[in-house]
Amino acid sequence: MAIRRIAVEEAFVTPEIMAQWHVVLAGRDVEPGFAKMGESILAQTPANKPLDDRLLDIGAGRIAHMDAVGVDVHLLSLTSPGVQVFDAPLAMRLAAESNDALAAAVKAHPTRFAGLAAIAPQDPAGAAREIERAAQKLGLSGVIINSHTMGEYLDAPKYRPIFEAAQSQDMPIYLHPREPAPSMVTPYLDYGLYFAGWGFAAETGLHAMRLIMSGTFDRFPRLRIVLGHMGEGLPFWLQRIDNRYLLEVKIGAVDKLPKLPSQYFLDNFVITTAGVTSMPALRLCLDVLGVERILFAADFPYEDDAEAVRFMDDAQVTEDERRQIYETNARRVFKLKV
Ligand code: CA
């Protein structure tokens, strides 16, 4: 049977969320990283118009594009930073409305779309309820969180209801990038370093490491995290992370965890190819993680998805590995019925 190409980090936005970002951006005390986003990729300019049009389309136009590039399924998610820059009540409302719109699109095109639920970490109890609603009532396949929320990371104890709900509902959390948090963004503001070429991975890799080192996966051993962009660089570092962690334990600088950091990565994480079309990077991830932990993603509409398909079609892997990366792993991780 032909391989079905399932792409798992494919972005959309609703008109109201896009409009509300610009309300925040026009206000006072805007997070410096988000302000930079407002001047670049989120700016309402003629150059960004085609991108915005693609983000807003979760219907026929998107499917026609998928057909043109040969992508069978989009696992859709609300684009970064989603609702995480709004006050809690607005964020809760817009997350729910966005999830309703997403569920309707999935219902209208069940063979082409699946979706990840947006939540508002600003209200952990409400976010937990939204995860339950997304799983039980909306038929969504996981959760998207765009790294920090108002400069805070999910290892903080107040966010545990989110992990409790994700684990009990068996919903993987896609920990998606955004620009670095206000506490670390300053040196990233020059030279475009806050953006997806480096700052996004530094921010999101840090977030993943905070989850590992804080013992989150001892508290929630069945919690599953998805990282895009070949694991935000972490597969490259795992050996050194273990090595220096063991030194820190030895000298009493950190508490010993039940497992090595790399073992949590293997047990609780999977990664996606989103935005990376480098055979050496894929080869390293295959060697370090194993093919069963690698899923295909194109990062539409921010990346050239035709190029992503060409890369994966031609990648120097076996046909069985290609099928796992394109299709089988996504079906297993997100329990897709498409
Ligand atoms: Ca993305």
py3Dmol code that shows the C-alpha trace and the ligand (Angstrom):
import py3Dmol

protein = """\
ATOM      1  CA  MET A   1       0.000   0.000   0.000  1.00  0.00           C
ATOM      2  CA  ALA A   2       1.184   3.504  -0.757  1.00  0.00           C
ATOM      3  CA  ILE A   3       2.498   5.455   2.192  1.00  0.00           C
ATOM      4  CA  ARG A   4       0.150   8.111   3.531  1.00  0.00           C
ATOM      5  CA  ARG A   5       2.017  11.324   4.239  1.00  0.00           C
ATOM      6  CA  ILE A   6       0.804  12.627   7.605  1.00  0.00           C
ATOM      7  CA  ALA A   7       2.203  16.019   8.623  1.00  0.00           C
ATOM      8  CA  VAL A   8       1.871  16.746  12.335  1.00  0.00           C
ATOM      9  CA  GLU A   9       2.915  20.399  12.936  1.00  0.00           C
ATOM     10  CA  GLU A  10       0.674  22.293  10.554  1.00  0.00           C
ATOM     11  CA  ALA A  11      -0.511  25.707  11.663  1.00  0.00           C
ATOM     12  CA  PHE A  12      -3.760  27.657  11.442  1.00  0.00           C
ATOM     13  CA  VAL A  13      -5.255  30.676  13.160  1.00  0.00           C
ATOM     14  CA  THR A  14      -8.699  32.163  13.668  1.00  0.00           C
ATOM     15  CA  PRO A  15      -9.470  35.749  12.593  1.00  0.00           C
ATOM     16  CA  GLU A  16     -10.290  36.790  16.157  1.00  0.00           C
ATOM     17  CA  ILE A  17      -7.042  35.478  17.649  1.00  0.00           C
ATOM     18  CA  MET A  18      -5.074  37.248  14.932  1.00  0.00           C
ATOM     19  CA  ALA A  19      -6.981  40.467  15.702  1.00  0.00           C
ATOM     20  CA  GLN A  20      -6.448  40.112  19.453  1.00  0.00           C
ATOM     21  CA  TRP A  21      -2.672  39.690  19.026  1.00  0.00           C
ATOM     22  CA  HIS A  22      -2.641  43.159  17.474  1.00  0.00           C
ATOM     23  CA  VAL A  23      -4.618  44.554  20.398  1.00  0.00           C
ATOM     24  CA  VAL A  24      -1.903  43.212  22.724  1.00  0.00           C
ATOM     25  CA  LEU A  25       0.873  44.453  20.427  1.00  0.00           C
ATOM     26  CA  ALA A  26      -0.647  47.953  20.389  1.00  0.00           C
ATOM     27  CA  GLY A  27      -0.826  48.046  24.200  1.00  0.00           C
ATOM     28  CA  ARG A  28       1.746  48.772  26.933  1.00  0.00           C
ATOM     29  CA  ASP A  29       4.372  46.448  28.440  1.00  0.00           C
ATOM     30  CA  VAL A  30       4.432  44.056  25.492  1.00  0.00           C
ATOM     31  CA  GLU A  31       6.813  41.118  26.049  1.00  0.00           C
ATOM     32  CA  PRO A  32       9.973  42.124  24.097  1.00  0.00           C
ATOM     33  CA  GLY A  33      10.109  38.869  22.111  1.00  0.00           C
ATOM     34  CA  PHE A  34       6.445  39.110  21.182  1.00  0.00           C
ATOM     35  CA  ALA A  35       6.965  42.757  20.167  1.00  0.00           C
ATOM     36  CA  LYS A  36       9.667  41.568  17.756  1.00  0.00           C
ATOM     37  CA  MET A  37       7.233  39.016  16.356  1.00  0.00           C
ATOM     38  CA  GLY A  38       4.770  41.872  15.877  1.00  0.00           C
ATOM     39  CA  GLU A  39       7.377  43.690  13.775  1.00  0.00           C
ATOM     40  CA  SER A  40       8.216  40.619  11.691  1.00  0.00           C
ATOM     41  CA  ILE A  41       6.157  37.502  11.045  1.00  0.00           C
ATOM     42  CA  LEU A  42       2.979  38.814  12.732  1.00  0.00           C
ATOM     43  CA  ALA A  43       3.080  42.227  11.032  1.00  0.00           C
ATOM     44  CA  GLN A  44       0.058  42.924   8.871  1.00  0.00           C
ATOM     45  CA  THR A  45       1.989  43.722   5.711  1.00  0.00           C
ATOM     46  CA  PRO A  46       1.576  42.857   2.019  1.00  0.00           C
ATOM     47  CA  ALA A  47       4.588  40.540   2.371  1.00  0.00           C
ATOM     48  CA  ASN A  48       2.846  38.549   5.127  1.00  0.00           C
ATOM     49  CA  LYS A  49      -0.595  38.512   3.473  1.00  0.00           C
ATOM     50  CA  PRO A  50      -0.150  35.177   1.630  1.00  0.00           C
ATOM     51  CA  LEU A  51       1.032  33.576   4.895  1.00  0.00           C
ATOM     52  CA  ASP A  52      -1.934  34.963   6.826  1.00  0.00           C
ATOM     53  CA  ASP A  53      -4.354  33.775   4.140  1.00  0.00           C
ATOM     54  CA  ARG A  54      -2.958  30.252   4.386  1.00  0.00           C
ATOM     55  CA  LEU A  55      -3.131  30.266   8.198  1.00  0.00           C
ATOM     56  CA  LEU A  56      -6.781  31.321   8.113  1.00  0.00           C
ATOM     57  CA  ASP A  57      -7.842  28.562   5.696  1.00  0.00           C
ATOM     58  CA  ILE A  58      -8.804  25.225   7.255  1.00  0.00           C
ATOM     59  CA  GLY A  59     -11.004  24.218   4.354  1.00  0.00           C
ATOM     60  CA  ALA A  60     -10.938  23.704   0.602  1.00  0.00           C
ATOM     61  CA  GLY A  61      -7.963  25.969  -0.180  1.00  0.00           C
ATOM     62  CA  ARG A  62      -5.707  24.155   2.257  1.00  0.00           C
ATOM     63  CA  ILE A  63      -6.792  20.754   0.966  1.00  0.00           C
ATOM     64  CA  ALA A  64      -6.117  21.820  -2.630  1.00  0.00           C
ATOM     65  CA  HIS A  65      -2.626  22.861  -1.567  1.00  0.00           C
ATOM     66  CA  MET A  66      -2.085  19.554   0.267  1.00  0.00           C
ATOM     67  CA  ASP A  67      -3.124  17.713  -2.892  1.00  0.00           C
ATOM     68  CA  ALA A  68      -0.679  19.773  -4.951  1.00  0.00           C
ATOM     69  CA  VAL A  69       2.299  18.891  -2.728  1.00  0.00           C
ATOM     70  CA  GLY A  70       1.207  15.329  -1.944  1.00  0.00           C
ATOM     71  CA  VAL A  71       0.440  15.646   1.776  1.00  0.00           C
ATOM     72  CA  ASP A  72      -2.487  13.429   2.785  1.00  0.00           C
ATOM     73  CA  VAL A  73      -3.193  14.636   6.323  1.00  0.00           C
ATOM     74  CA  HIS A  74      -2.591  17.796   8.346  1.00  0.00           C
ATOM     75  CA  LEU A  75      -2.565  17.463  12.105  1.00  0.00           C
ATOM     76  CA  LEU A  76      -3.608  21.069  12.669  1.00  0.00           C
ATOM     77  CA  SER A  77      -2.643  23.294  15.574  1.00  0.00           C
ATOM     78  CA  LEU A  78      -3.293  26.911  16.518  1.00  0.00           C
ATOM     79  CA  THR A  79      -0.186  28.821  15.535  1.00  0.00           C
ATOM     80  CA  SER A  80       2.319  30.305  17.987  1.00  0.00           C
ATOM     81  CA  PRO A  81       1.922  32.029  20.435  1.00  0.00           C
ATOM     82  CA  GLY A  82      -1.737  31.035  20.335  1.00  0.00           C
ATOM     83  CA  VAL A  83      -3.707  32.358  23.301  1.00  0.00           C
ATOM     84  CA  GLN A  84      -0.736  32.472  25.667  1.00  0.00           C
ATOM     85  CA  VAL A  85      -0.305  36.263  25.438  1.00  0.00           C
ATOM     86  CA  PHE A  86      -3.853  37.096  26.612  1.00  0.00           C
ATOM     87  CA  ASP A  87      -5.328  37.502  30.079  1.00  0.00           C
ATOM     88  CA  ALA A  88      -6.812  34.285  31.423  1.00  0.00           C
ATOM     89  CA  PRO A  89     -10.543  34.828  30.688  1.00  0.00           C
ATOM     90  CA  LEU A  90      -9.912  35.952  27.093  1.00  0.00           C
ATOM     91  CA  ALA A  91      -7.397  33.148  26.570  1.00  0.00           C
ATOM     92  CA  MET A  92      -9.858  30.547  27.871  1.00  0.00           C
ATOM     93  CA  ARG A  93     -12.636  31.798  25.600  1.00  0.00           C
ATOM     94  CA  LEU A  94     -10.480  32.048  22.482  1.00  0.00           C
ATOM     95  CA  ALA A  95      -8.913  28.616  23.069  1.00  0.00           C
ATOM     96  CA  ALA A  96     -12.359  27.031  23.353  1.00  0.00           C
ATOM     97  CA  GLU A  97     -13.654  28.838  20.253  1.00  0.00           C
ATOM     98  CA  SER A  98     -10.560  27.911  18.287  1.00  0.00           C
ATOM     99  CA  ASN A  99     -10.937  24.283  19.353  1.00  0.00           C
ATOM    100  CA  ASP A 100     -14.587  24.322  18.291  1.00  0.00           C
ATOM    101  CA  ALA A 101     -13.615  25.679  14.860  1.00  0.00           C
ATOM    102  CA  LEU A 102     -10.852  23.089  14.572  1.00  0.00           C
ATOM    103  CA  ALA A 103     -13.163  20.231  15.565  1.00  0.00           C
ATOM    104  CA  ALA A 104     -15.669  21.402  12.924  1.00  0.00           C
ATOM    105  CA  ALA A 105     -12.944  21.372  10.246  1.00  0.00           C
ATOM    106  CA  VAL A 106     -11.860  17.871  11.282  1.00  0.00           C
ATOM    107  CA  LYS A 107     -15.478  16.720  11.209  1.00  0.00           C
ATOM    108  CA  ALA A 108     -15.969  18.221   7.738  1.00  0.00           C
ATOM    109  CA  HIS A 109     -12.780  16.606   6.370  1.00  0.00           C
ATOM    110  CA  PRO A 110     -12.128  13.544   8.544  1.00  0.00           C
ATOM    111  CA  THR A 111      -9.803  11.897   6.033  1.00  0.00           C
ATOM    112  CA  ARG A 112      -7.628  15.009   5.632  1.00  0.00           C
ATOM    113  CA  PHE A 113      -7.513  16.780   9.002  1.00  0.00           C
ATOM    114  CA  ALA A 114      -6.910  15.938  12.631  1.00  0.00           C
ATOM    115  CA  GLY A 115      -6.233  18.481  15.351  1.00  0.00           C
ATOM    116  CA  LEU A 116      -4.415  19.447  18.536  1.00  0.00           C
ATOM    117  CA  ALA A 117      -6.342  21.417  21.167  1.00  0.00           C
ATOM    118  CA  ALA A 118      -5.179  24.859  22.232  1.00  0.00           C
ATOM    119  CA  ILE A 119      -5.300  25.550  25.956  1.00  0.00           C
ATOM    120  CA  ALA A 120      -4.735  28.561  28.203  1.00  0.00           C
ATOM    121  CA  PRO A 121      -2.065  27.644  30.775  1.00  0.00           C
ATOM    122  CA  GLN A 122      -2.901  30.990  32.442  1.00  0.00           C
ATOM    123  CA  ASP A 123      -5.829  29.086  34.042  1.00  0.00           C
ATOM    124  CA  PRO A 124      -4.454  25.607  34.821  1.00  0.00           C
ATOM    125  CA  ALA A 125      -7.740  24.184  36.102  1.00  0.00           C
ATOM    126  CA  GLY A 126      -9.624  25.568  33.108  1.00  0.00           C
ATOM    127  CA  ALA A 127      -6.922  24.260  30.774  1.00  0.00           C
ATOM    128  CA  ALA A 128      -7.305  20.800  32.317  1.00  0.00           C
ATOM    129  CA  ARG A 129     -11.059  20.939  31.708  1.00  0.00           C
ATOM    130  CA  GLU A 130     -10.445  21.991  28.100  1.00  0.00           C
ATOM    131  CA  ILE A 131      -8.127  19.005  27.578  1.00  0.00           C
ATOM    132  CA  GLU A 132     -10.899  16.706  28.827  1.00  0.00           C
ATOM    133  CA  ARG A 133     -13.438  18.409  26.553  1.00  0.00           C
ATOM    134  CA  ALA A 134     -11.075  18.188  23.581  1.00  0.00           C
ATOM    135  CA  ALA A 135     -10.519  14.481  24.142  1.00  0.00           C
ATOM    136  CA  GLN A 136     -14.033  13.413  25.061  1.00  0.00           C
ATOM    137  CA  LYS A 137     -16.310  15.791  23.140  1.00  0.00           C
ATOM    138  CA  LEU A 138     -14.292  17.317  20.293  1.00  0.00           C
ATOM    139  CA  GLY A 139     -12.371  14.284  19.101  1.00  0.00           C
ATOM    140  CA  LEU A 140      -9.056  16.127  19.052  1.00  0.00           C
ATOM    141  CA  SER A 141      -5.814  14.164  19.158  1.00  0.00           C
ATOM    142  CA  GLY A 142      -3.536  16.001  21.592  1.00  0.00           C
ATOM    143  CA  VAL A 143      -2.653  19.431  22.965  1.00  0.00           C
ATOM    144  CA  ILE A 144      -0.492  22.282  21.667  1.00  0.00           C
ATOM    145  CA  ILE A 145       1.416  24.558  24.054  1.00  0.00           C
ATOM    146  CA  ASN A 146       3.721  27.261  22.703  1.00  0.00           C
ATOM    147  CA  SER A 147       6.541  27.150  25.277  1.00  0.00           C
ATOM    148  CA  HIS A 148       6.481  29.827  27.988  1.00  0.00           C
ATOM    149  CA  THR A 149       3.336  31.553  29.172  1.00  0.00           C
ATOM    150  CA  MET A 150       3.956  35.100  30.446  1.00  0.00           C
ATOM    151  CA  GLY A 151       7.555  34.034  31.114  1.00  0.00           C
ATOM    152  CA  GLU A 152       6.615  30.924  33.137  1.00  0.00           C
ATOM    153  CA  TYR A 153       7.448  27.293  32.406  1.00  0.00           C
ATOM    154  CA  LEU A 154       5.280  24.228  32.896  1.00  0.00           C
ATOM    155  CA  ASP A 155       7.515  22.625  35.530  1.00  0.00           C
ATOM    156  CA  ALA A 156       6.026  25.094  38.058  1.00  0.00           C
ATOM    157  CA  PRO A 157       3.750  23.131  40.440  1.00  0.00           C
ATOM    158  CA  LYS A 158       0.696  25.251  39.611  1.00  0.00           C
ATOM    159  CA  TYR A 159       0.607  23.740  36.108  1.00  0.00           C
ATOM    160  CA  ARG A 160       0.300  20.135  37.307  1.00  0.00           C
ATOM    161  CA  PRO A 161      -3.456  19.943  36.587  1.00  0.00           C
ATOM    162  CA  ILE A 162      -2.546  20.287  32.880  1.00  0.00           C
ATOM    163  CA  PHE A 163      -0.250  17.267  33.028  1.00  0.00           C
ATOM    164  CA  GLU A 164      -2.752  15.292  35.129  1.00  0.00           C
ATOM    165  CA  ALA A 165      -5.408  15.867  32.470  1.00  0.00           C
ATOM    166  CA  ALA A 166      -3.072  15.165  29.546  1.00  0.00           C
ATOM    167  CA  GLN A 167      -1.912  11.918  31.146  1.00  0.00           C
ATOM    168  CA  SER A 168      -5.362  10.721  32.208  1.00  0.00           C
ATOM    169  CA  GLN A 169      -6.850  11.554  28.785  1.00  0.00           C
ATOM    170  CA  ASP A 170      -3.794  10.073  27.040  1.00  0.00           C
ATOM    171  CA  MET A 171      -3.306  13.308  25.063  1.00  0.00           C
ATOM    172  CA  PRO A 172       0.280  14.028  23.956  1.00  0.00           C
ATOM    173  CA  ILE A 173       1.420  17.620  24.420  1.00  0.00           C
ATOM    174  CA  TYR A 174       3.150  19.204  21.439  1.00  0.00           C
ATOM    175  CA  LEU A 175       5.590  21.636  23.054  1.00  0.00           C
ATOM    176  CA  HIS A 176       5.882  24.096  20.196  1.00  0.00           C
ATOM    177  CA  PRO A 177       8.336  27.014  20.055  1.00  0.00           C
ATOM    178  CA  ARG A 178       7.867  30.691  20.530  1.00  0.00           C
ATOM    179  CA  GLU A 179      10.340  33.494  21.092  1.00  0.00           C
ATOM    180  CA  PRO A 180      12.459  33.370  24.299  1.00  0.00           C
ATOM    181  CA  ALA A 181      10.881  34.408  27.589  1.00  0.00           C
ATOM    182  CA  PRO A 182      11.360  37.989  28.840  1.00  0.00           C
ATOM    183  CA  SER A 183      13.908  36.829  31.453  1.00  0.00           C
ATOM    184  CA  MET A 184      16.310  35.562  28.759  1.00  0.00           C
ATOM    185  CA  VAL A 185      15.345  37.341  25.560  1.00  0.00           C
ATOM    186  CA  THR A 186      17.636  40.421  25.683  1.00  0.00           C
ATOM    187  CA  PRO A 187      20.718  38.995  23.894  1.00  0.00           C
ATOM    188  CA  TYR A 188      18.392  37.328  21.379  1.00  0.00           C
ATOM    189  CA  LEU A 189      16.847  40.628  20.300  1.00  0.00           C
ATOM    190  CA  ASP A 190      19.815  41.476  18.054  1.00  0.00           C
ATOM    191  CA  TYR A 191      20.433  40.029  14.602  1.00  0.00           C
ATOM    192  CA  GLY A 192      17.062  38.232  14.443  1.00  0.00           C
ATOM    193  CA  LEU A 193      18.262  35.625  16.947  1.00  0.00           C
ATOM    194  CA  TYR A 194      14.920  35.627  18.828  1.00  0.00           C
ATOM    195  CA  PHE A 195      13.354  33.965  15.781  1.00  0.00           C
ATOM    196  CA  ALA A 196      13.054  30.381  14.497  1.00  0.00           C
ATOM    197  CA  GLY A 197      16.658  29.981  13.340  1.00  0.00           C
ATOM    198  CA  TRP A 198      17.994  29.831  16.907  1.00  0.00           C
ATOM    199  CA  GLY A 199      15.953  31.525  19.672  1.00  0.00           C
ATOM    200  CA  PHE A 200      12.890  29.308  19.268  1.00  0.00           C
ATOM    201  CA  ALA A 201      14.979  26.144  19.733  1.00  0.00           C
ATOM    202  CA  ALA A 202      16.937  27.606  22.675  1.00  0.00           C
ATOM    203  CA  GLU A 203      13.654  28.545  24.368  1.00  0.00           C
ATOM    204  CA  THR A 204      11.824  25.293  23.688  1.00  0.00           C
ATOM    205  CA  GLY A 205      14.817  23.050  24.359  1.00  0.00           C
ATOM    206  CA  LEU A 206      15.235  24.802  27.708  1.00  0.00           C
ATOM    207  CA  HIS A 207      11.549  24.204  28.456  1.00  0.00           C
ATOM    208  CA  ALA A 208      11.888  20.492  27.688  1.00  0.00           C
ATOM    209  CA  MET A 209      14.993  20.268  29.899  1.00  0.00           C
ATOM    210  CA  ARG A 210      13.150  21.982  32.758  1.00  0.00           C
ATOM    211  CA  LEU A 211      10.456  19.306  32.516  1.00  0.00           C
ATOM    212  CA  ILE A 212      13.058  16.518  32.620  1.00  0.00           C
ATOM    213  CA  MET A 213      15.251  17.930  35.393  1.00  0.00           C
ATOM    214  CA  SER A 214      12.297  18.897  37.616  1.00  0.00           C
ATOM    215  CA  GLY A 215      11.114  15.287  37.873  1.00  0.00           C
ATOM    216  CA  THR A 216       7.925  15.953  35.897  1.00  0.00           C
ATOM    217  CA  PHE A 217       8.103  12.483  34.315  1.00  0.00           C
ATOM    218  CA  ASP A 218       8.476  10.771  37.684  1.00  0.00           C
ATOM    219  CA  ARG A 219       5.232  12.466  38.723  1.00  0.00           C
ATOM    220  CA  PHE A 220       3.587  11.769  35.338  1.00  0.00           C
ATOM    221  CA  PRO A 221       5.316   8.691  33.918  1.00  0.00           C
ATOM    222  CA  ARG A 222       2.810   8.276  31.067  1.00  0.00           C
ATOM    223  CA  LEU A 223       2.968  11.931  29.986  1.00  0.00           C
ATOM    224  CA  ARG A 224       4.084  12.240  26.364  1.00  0.00           C
ATOM    225  CA  ILE A 225       5.758  15.324  24.902  1.00  0.00           C
ATOM    226  CA  VAL A 226       6.257  16.016  21.207  1.00  0.00           C
ATOM    227  CA  LEU A 227       9.078  18.331  20.109  1.00  0.00           C
ATOM    228  CA  GLY A 228       9.349  19.708  16.590  1.00  0.00           C
ATOM    229  CA  HIS A 229      12.434  20.719  14.582  1.00  0.00           C
ATOM    230  CA  MET A 230      14.313  17.432  15.134  1.00  0.00           C
ATOM    231  CA  GLY A 231      13.847  17.702  18.889  1.00  0.00           C
ATOM    232  CA  GLU A 232      15.000  21.346  19.110  1.00  0.00           C
ATOM    233  CA  GLY A 233      18.624  20.167  19.053  1.00  0.00           C
ATOM    234  CA  LEU A 234      18.384  18.007  22.181  1.00  0.00           C
ATOM    235  CA  PRO A 235      19.161  14.656  20.480  1.00  0.00           C
ATOM    236  CA  PHE A 236      22.589  16.090  19.598  1.00  0.00           C
ATOM    237  CA  TRP A 237      23.268  16.978  23.258  1.00  0.00           C
ATOM    238  CA  LEU A 238      21.874  13.987  25.188  1.00  0.00           C
ATOM    239  CA  GLN A 239      25.184  12.248  25.852  1.00  0.00           C
ATOM    240  CA  ARG A 240      26.774  15.426  27.163  1.00  0.00           C
ATOM    241  CA  ILE A 241      23.644  16.301  29.162  1.00  0.00           C
ATOM    242  CA  ASP A 242      23.911  12.911  30.941  1.00  0.00           C
ATOM    243  CA  ASN A 243      27.648  13.252  31.436  1.00  0.00           C
ATOM    244  CA  ARG A 244      27.470  16.717  33.032  1.00  0.00           C
ATOM    245  CA  TYR A 245      24.341  15.807  35.039  1.00  0.00           C
ATOM    246  CA  LEU A 246      26.289  12.907  36.586  1.00  0.00           C
ATOM    247  CA  LEU A 247      29.105  15.293  37.532  1.00  0.00           C
ATOM    248  CA  GLU A 248      26.603  17.687  39.121  1.00  0.00           C
ATOM    249  CA  VAL A 249      25.111  14.799  41.104  1.00  0.00           C
ATOM    250  CA  LYS A 250      28.570  13.692  42.199  1.00  0.00           C
ATOM    251  CA  ILE A 251      29.520  17.134  43.511  1.00  0.00           C
ATOM    252  CA  GLY A 252      26.126  17.631  45.147  1.00  0.00           C
ATOM    253  CA  ALA A 253      25.029  20.434  42.834  1.00  0.00           C
ATOM    254  CA  VAL A 254      21.749  18.805  41.754  1.00  0.00           C
ATOM    255  CA  ASP A 255      19.478  16.108  43.163  1.00  0.00           C
ATOM    256  CA  LYS A 256      19.732  12.663  41.635  1.00  0.00           C
ATOM    257  CA  LEU A 257      16.820  11.647  39.449  1.00  0.00           C
ATOM    258  CA  PRO A 258      15.625   8.022  39.254  1.00  0.00           C
ATOM    259  CA  LYS A 259      16.750   7.896  35.610  1.00  0.00           C
ATOM    260  CA  LEU A 260      19.306   9.605  33.404  1.00  0.00           C
ATOM    261  CA  PRO A 261      18.033  12.711  31.559  1.00  0.00           C
ATOM    262  CA  SER A 262      18.463  10.922  28.229  1.00  0.00           C
ATOM    263  CA  GLN A 263      16.279   8.052  29.456  1.00  0.00           C
ATOM    264  CA  TYR A 264      13.371  10.430  30.137  1.00  0.00           C
ATOM    265  CA  PHE A 265      13.854  11.770  26.635  1.00  0.00           C
ATOM    266  CA  LEU A 266      13.614   8.261  25.205  1.00  0.00           C
ATOM    267  CA  ASP A 267      10.697   7.246  27.440  1.00  0.00           C
ATOM    268  CA  ASN A 268       8.512  10.370  27.288  1.00  0.00           C
ATOM    269  CA  PHE A 269       9.365  12.285  24.103  1.00  0.00           C
ATOM    270  CA  VAL A 270       8.960  11.905  20.389  1.00  0.00           C
ATOM    271  CA  ILE A 271      10.260  14.409  17.844  1.00  0.00           C
ATOM    272  CA  THR A 272       9.193  15.655  14.440  1.00  0.00           C
ATOM    273  CA  THR A 273      11.068  16.720  11.338  1.00  0.00           C
ATOM    274  CA  ALA A 274       9.238  20.089  11.187  1.00  0.00           C
ATOM    275  CA  GLY A 275      11.289  22.654   9.315  1.00  0.00           C
ATOM    276  CA  VAL A 276      14.424  20.494   8.978  1.00  0.00           C
ATOM    277  CA  THR A 277      15.449  18.969   5.641  1.00  0.00           C
ATOM    278  CA  SER A 278      18.954  17.823   6.545  1.00  0.00           C
ATOM    279  CA  MET A 279      19.928  14.176   6.147  1.00  0.00           C
ATOM    280  CA  PRO A 280      22.770  14.451   8.702  1.00  0.00           C
ATOM    281  CA  ALA A 281      20.282  15.801  11.268  1.00  0.00           C
ATOM    282  CA  LEU A 282      17.773  13.030  10.498  1.00  0.00           C
ATOM    283  CA  ARG A 283      20.553  10.420  10.617  1.00  0.00           C
ATOM    284  CA  LEU A 284      21.659  11.604  14.054  1.00  0.00           C
ATOM    285  CA  CYS A 285      18.072  11.426  15.355  1.00  0.00           C
ATOM    286  CA  LEU A 286      17.651   7.922  13.903  1.00  0.00           C
ATOM    287  CA  ASP A 287      20.882   6.811  15.589  1.00  0.00           C
ATOM    288  CA  VAL A 288      20.155   8.432  18.960  1.00  0.00           C
ATOM    289  CA  LEU A 289      16.401   7.957  19.272  1.00  0.00           C
ATOM    290  CA  GLY A 290      15.391   5.179  16.897  1.00  0.00           C
ATOM    291  CA  VAL A 291      12.971   5.496  14.000  1.00  0.00           C
ATOM    292  CA  GLU A 292       9.912   4.870  16.170  1.00  0.00           C
ATOM    293  CA  ARG A 293      10.375   8.266  17.855  1.00  0.00           C
ATOM    294  CA  ILE A 294      10.485  10.362  14.656  1.00  0.00           C
ATOM    295  CA  LEU A 295       7.396  11.779  12.946  1.00  0.00           C
ATOM    296  CA  PHE A 296       7.086  13.762   9.731  1.00  0.00           C
ATOM    297  CA  ALA A 297       5.989  17.398   9.871  1.00  0.00           C
ATOM    298  CA  ALA A 298       6.196  20.149   7.278  1.00  0.00           C
ATOM    299  CA  ASP A 299       5.518  23.268   9.422  1.00  0.00           C
ATOM    300  CA  PHE A 300       3.025  24.644   6.899  1.00  0.00           C
ATOM    301  CA  PRO A 301       2.665  27.479   6.016  1.00  0.00           C
ATOM    302  CA  TYR A 302       5.953  28.766   7.466  1.00  0.00           C
ATOM    303  CA  GLU A 303       8.138  26.301   5.576  1.00  0.00           C
ATOM    304  CA  ASP A 304       8.187  24.975   2.026  1.00  0.00           C
ATOM    305  CA  ASP A 305       6.152  21.791   2.423  1.00  0.00           C
ATOM    306  CA  ALA A 306       6.921  20.634  -1.126  1.00  0.00           C
ATOM    307  CA  GLU A 307      10.595  20.690  -0.123  1.00  0.00           C
ATOM    308  CA  ALA A 308       9.776  18.763   3.092  1.00  0.00           C
ATOM    309  CA  VAL A 309       8.044  16.071   1.014  1.00  0.00           C
ATOM    310  CA  ARG A 310      10.931  15.919  -1.471  1.00  0.00           C
ATOM    311  CA  PHE A 311      13.361  15.534   1.431  1.00  0.00           C
ATOM    312  CA  MET A 312      11.430  12.731   3.110  1.00  0.00           C
ATOM    313  CA  ASP A 313      10.649  10.957  -0.179  1.00  0.00           C
ATOM    314  CA  ASP A 314      14.360  10.944  -1.063  1.00  0.00           C
ATOM    315  CA  ALA A 315      15.824  10.500   2.455  1.00  0.00           C
ATOM    316  CA  GLN A 316      18.405   7.722   2.707  1.00  0.00           C
ATOM    317  CA  VAL A 317      16.285   5.428   4.899  1.00  0.00           C
ATOM    318  CA  THR A 318      14.624   2.074   4.260  1.00  0.00           C
ATOM    319  CA  GLU A 319      11.081   2.003   2.896  1.00  0.00           C
ATOM    320  CA  ASP A 320       9.931   0.629   6.250  1.00  0.00           C
ATOM    321  CA  GLU A 321      11.581   3.571   8.058  1.00  0.00           C
ATOM    322  CA  ARG A 322      10.018   6.022   5.583  1.00  0.00           C
ATOM    323  CA  ARG A 323       6.573   4.563   6.277  1.00  0.00           C
ATOM    324  CA  GLN A 324       7.099   4.785  10.030  1.00  0.00           C
ATOM    325  CA  ILE A 325       8.196   8.435   9.857  1.00  0.00           C
ATOM    326  CA  TYR A 326       5.473   9.500   7.418  1.00  0.00           C
ATOM    327  CA  GLU A 327       2.568   7.500   8.745  1.00  0.00           C
ATOM    328  CA  THR A 328       2.796   4.700  11.288  1.00  0.00           C
ATOM    329  CA  ASN A 329       4.347   6.669  14.145  1.00  0.00           C
ATOM    330  CA  ALA A 330       1.831   9.512  13.784  1.00  0.00           C
ATOM    331  CA  ARG A 331      -1.048   7.049  13.852  1.00  0.00           C
ATOM    332  CA  ARG A 332       0.314   5.456  17.036  1.00  0.00           C
ATOM    333  CA  VAL A 333       1.319   8.628  18.914  1.00  0.00           C
ATOM    334  CA  PHE A 334      -1.873  10.575  18.151  1.00  0.00           C
ATOM    335  CA  LYS A 335      -4.200   7.567  17.823  1.00  0.00           C
ATOM    336  CA  LEU A 336      -5.285   8.895  14.424  1.00  0.00           C
ATOM    337  CA  LYS A 337      -8.223   7.263  12.743  1.00  0.00           C
ATOM    338  CA  VAL A 338      -7.662   9.023   9.413  1.00  0.00           C
TER     339      VAL A 338
END
"""
ligand_1 = """\
1
CA
Ca 5.539 25.513 13.665
"""
view = py3Dmol.view(width=600, height=400)
view.addModel(protein, "pdb")
view.setStyle({"model": 0}, {"cartoon": {"style": "trace"}})
view.addModel(ligand_1, "xyz")
view.setStyle({"model": 1}, {"stick": {}})
view.zoomTo()
view.show()
